[in-house]
């Protein structure tokens, strides 16, 4: 039998509850057991979950999320959501049914109601959970945490009336608690994204073609403009599609405002540009020269094709493993695009460059390349200078 190299293992999701769990929960509801009795039972179930993981040879142990689990008639994700919601003052109190699927109105879960701002410094109990699990476990411990998207999308919102700032405030709350958790001997984190996906992109159509505006692209627009004003991003968007506005595209406006908030809180403090080497400098100058030759009404696809043509001429960026590649027309490796993201955006990944340049602007992209080649991007401080929105948006 072949021998395989050992790798680190952990468990994803909640541990199965014992059969007696729901019965005890009902006895508490009927007043025949005190809540403290059930809390003691939860602790015993947590100990059993830890022991089962260690017997199974799991390397990184969790508490099985069992102490978060009450009202067992609801699924584990809802039990965990309710556990954290009730620790946040603006969510405390009664819940309200919320449908889970449009196919059956009788399938719902009890969702908390947000009636005020989410305070960043609320203690979610992660440090106490870490210490409790660590006191029983003989192996490294991890703590699981629901992500901000799930916490926001599943709740009822009567305060923000906009999911994006609500998610941003949840993100700040989690960051505060993660810092406290890291200070408590640094366990592993696992953020849950169950039942949550990135927002769907929006398509802006114009005579020259169409551009798909994803959250990632908006975030990169905020990055290169280094600005927290939504009107600046709308200026870029309206220059590509003059008929677009927050009124005609309210969902896109929500993405815009969330992108600038996310840039301010999470991206700006960690932006890290790198200097281009000699080969990369030549390539960037070629890109700048090519952009100067393109017509103002050039489409995103035409820009993308121009970038491919430049990359194909550079041996470093040629990919002969691409199915359609030939000796005369090789494919283009991801290293080409990764270089542009790192040097121009200070990121290790980014949007489809043809669409990004079409939205950001040919001249603006050339200016960005010039700043990179002269070292201004590399040495730029983390201050946020004022950036004037493009002409079409100045009167907003």
N, C-alpha and C positions, 0 to 999 in steps of 0.2 A: 504494500500500500504506500503511495507517495507521501512524503513528508512536506508539510506546508509551513511557511514562516508564520509565526504568531502575529496577530494584529489586535489592536485594542477594540474591545467590544463594549457596548452599552445597550440599554433598552429604550426604545422610543414609545411614548404614550403612557397611559395610566395602567397600573397593575390591576388585575381583576380583583373585585371585592369578594369577600367571603359570602357564603349563602345567608349567614345570619345578619349581615350588615343592614339590609333593608328592614328586617324585622325589628332590630333595635331602634332604628330611625323612627319607625312607626310608634313604638312604645314611648319615645320621647315626645312625639307629636300628641299622643293621647294623655301625656302627663304621668305615665306609669314609670318612667325613668327620667332622671335629671340630665340636663345637657352635659354635666360633668362626667356622668357615667358613659355617655356615648363618646365623649372626647377620650376617655381612657381606652375604650374599645378601638377607636381610631389609632391610638398609639400602638396597641398590640398588633393591629393589622399592618401598620407600618413596619414594625419589627419583623413580622413574618415575611413581608415583601423584600426587605433587605436581606434576610437569611436565604430566601429562595434564590435571589440573584447571585449571592456569593456561592451557594452550592452549585449553581449552574455554571460557575466560572466566569461570570460577567466581570469586566475589569473596572468600569466606572459605574458606581452605584447611585440610584436615586431612591427617594422615599416612596416611590410608587404613586405619589400624589393622593394617597388615601386620606390624609388628614384634611384635604380640601373637599372631600366627597361627602355631601349630605344630600338629602332628597334623592335617593338612588333611582327613582323612577326616571330621572333625566340622565342623558348620556354624559360620559366623562368630560367632553369639552364644555358643556353647559355648566357642569358642577364646578369646574375650574374657573370659568368666567364669573359665576356668581360669587365664588370665594373671593376673588380680587375686587369685583365691583363693590362688595359690601365693606371693604376697607377704605374706600374712597368716599369722603363725605358727600360729594355732589351726586353720588349714585345710591346712597343709603336710603332704605325705605322700601316701599312696595315695588313689585315688578309688574310688568304688563305682558300678556302673550304676544309673541311675534312669530309669524308663519316661517317655517323652515323651507317649504317648497310650494311653488304655485300650483302644483298638481293636486294637492289635498289640503284644504283649509283647516282640517282637523288636526294636522300635524304641526305642532308649534312648541316653543320653549318659553320659559319665563324670563324675559329680558329686563334688565335694570333700566331705569330712566335717569338720564343725565339732566340735572336741573340747575347746574352751576358750573363754574370753571374747574378744570382738573388741576389741583394744586401739585406742583412738582415735588414737594418734600414729603408727601404722604409715605409712611412706612408700610410696605406691602407684606412684611413678615418674612422676606426671603432669608435674611441673616439668621433669624430664630430657627427657621426650617433647616438651614444648613447645619447649625449647631446641634439640633436634635438628631438629624440623620447621622452626622459625624460621630455622635456619642455612641451609636450602635454599630456603625459600619467599620469594617476592618480594611477597607479599600478606599481609593479616592472617590469623592462624592461629587455629583453634579446636581444642579438645581434647574428645573424647567420653568419656563415663563411664557405665558401667552403673549404674542406679538401685538403691537399697537393697532394693526389693521383689523384683526379679529375682534379685539376689545371694542373698537369703535363701530364696526359695521353691524355687529349683532345687537348692540344696545339701541334703545330709543333715545333720540336726541331732542331735548326741549330747550337747550341753551345755545349751542353753537349754530344750529340750523345749517351746518356745513361740515361734511365729514373730514375735510382736509385739515383745518386747524385743530379739530378734535383729535385726529391721529397724531398731529405734531405735538400736542400737549401730552398725549399718552407716551409718545417717544421720550419727552423730557422726563416724565415720571419714571419710566423704566431706566433711563440713563442714571438718574439719581440713585435708584435702588441697586443697580448693577455696580455702581462705584462703591456703595456701602458693602455689597457682597464681596467685591474684589479685595476690600480692605480686611475682610474676615478670613484671611488665609487663602484667598483666591481659588474658589472652586470652579469647576467648569460650568458654562452657561449653555442652555438650550432654549432658544426662542421658538415658540410654536407658531406656524403659519397655517394651521389647519383651517379650512373653510375660507381662506383668504388668498387673493391673487392680486398682482399689480393692476391698477386701473387700465382699462382698455384704451388704446391710443385713439386719437381723433385724426380725421383726414381733412386737409384743406385742399380744395380743388381750385386751380387757376388755369388760365389759357395755356401757359407753358407746361402744364401737367399737374400732378398732385403730390403732396408731401404728407407722409404719415407722421403726426406729432405725438410722440410718446412722452411719458414722464421723464424718461432718461434723456431725451433730447432737450426738454425744457430745463432740466437740471444742468445740462452742459451749457445752454444759453446763459443761465444765471451765473455759471462759473466763469465764462469768458468775459461777460460784461461786469462781473464782480460787483453786482448790485442787488439790493433787496427790494427794489421797487417793481411791482407787477407791470406797471405801465411801460417799463423799458422792454420787457419781454414781449408785450403786446405790440410795441413799436416794430420789432423784428417780424412778428407774425403778420401784421397788417401790411407791411411793405411787400411781403410775398403774396398775400391775399387781402387786398384793400377792403373787401366787403366783410371780412371777419371782425368781430368785436365781442366783448364780454356779453352783450345782449343777444347776439345771434348764436353764440357758442358758450352758453353758461357752464357747461360741463368742462370745456377746455379752460375757461377762466378759473374754475376750481383747481385744475391741475397746475395752472400758472402760479396761483397763490401758494399752493402747497409746495411747489418747486422752490420758490424763493425762500420760504420758511425753512425747508429742509436744507437748502444751501447755507443759510445763515447759521443754523444750529449744528449741522453735522459735517458739511463739506468744507466750508471756509477754514475752520480750525485745522484741517488735516491736508489741505492742498499741498502738493509737493511736485514741483516741476523738476525736470532734469535737463542737462545741457546736451545739445545735439553733437554727435561726433562728426568727423570730417565727411563721411559718406552721407550722413543724414542732412548735413547743412546743404550739400549740393542738391539733394532731392527736394528739400524744402524750398530752395531758390527756384528750382524747376517748376514746382507747384505754383509758386507765386507768379512766375512769368506766364505760365499757362492760364492762370485765372485772369490775368490782365488782358489776355487775348479773347476771352469768351464774351459773347454779347450779354447785355443786362438781362435779357429775357431767357437766358439759358435754363434748361430744365434740370432737375435734380439728377435724373438718369444720365444726362450728357456730362454733368460735372463728375459723376461717379466713373463714367467711362474714361474721362480724361485722366483721372487719378490712376486707374488701372494701367493705362498706356504708359504713364511715367514709371510706375513700379515695375512693369515688365522689362524695362531696359536696364534694370539694376540687378546684377546677379544675386545680391543678398536677399532680394525680395521675390525671386523667381521660385515658383513651386511646380516642379515637373510631375508631381504625383497626382495633380488634378486630372480627372478623367478626360476632359476635352483639351488638355495641354498638348502642344506640339513644340518642336525645337524652335520654330520661328515665332510661336505665340504661346509662351509658358503661362501657367497660372500665376496668381498673386498670393503670397503667403500672408497670414494674419500679422506677421511681424511688421509689415509695412504700416498697417493701420494702428497697431499697438504703439509704434514709434510716434505717430502723429498725436495720439491721445496723450502720451506721456510728456511730449515736448510742448505741445500747444495747450492742453487742457489740465495738465498736472494730475491725470488720472491713468489707471491701467486698463480702462475700457471706455467705450463711448458709443455714440449713435452711428447710424449709416452716414458717412461723411458727405456724400452727394446731397442728401436732404438737409443735413445740418448747414452746409455752406450756402445752399439756396435760401435758407431761412435767415442765417446770420448775415449774409452779404458777401459778395466777391471782394470788394475793397476792404471790408472789415476783416476778412480772413487774411488778406495780404498784410494788413497792419499787424494782425496777431502773429503772423510768421516773422515779420520784421522785429517785433518785440522779443520773440524767442531767439532770433539770431544775434541780436545785440545784447542779450543777457538780461533784459528788463524783466521778463517773466520769471526767470530763475531767482532774481534778487528782490522781487516785489514783496513788499510786506503784506501782512494779513489785513491791513486796513481796507476799507471798502470805499474807494473814491467815487465821487458823483459821476454818473455816466448819463449823457443826454440821450433821451430816446430818439429814434429816427424821426424824420420830419413828419411822417404821416400821423404820428401819435402825440405830437407836442401839445395839441389843444385838448387832450382828454383830461 
